[in-house]
Amino acid sequence: MATFKQDTCEKVKKALQPEWLKSFLKKTFFGSSCATHAALKNELNRYCITCTEPICQHCASGSKHGPHKVIKIYRHR
């Protein structure tokens, strides 16, 4: 049985974690190309927070994701 302190810690941890983060951590970036755009440099290196899906630079500047919250993913080697 969980104690009051454990329950409180879990509630605080959940409140501090954005809703989209869990989905974001399950996604794969850089390993595949965008299925929508056949253009060069269509690597999945952005994440649309609104749609919770990885997107390419062409998707990010398009009409569908243009007004959405998008973050760019960087890969360090």
ABEGO torsion letter per residue (X at the ends): XBBAAAAAAAAAAAAABBAAAAAAAABBBGABBBAABABBGABBABBBAAAGBBBBAAAAABAAAAABBBBBBBBBX
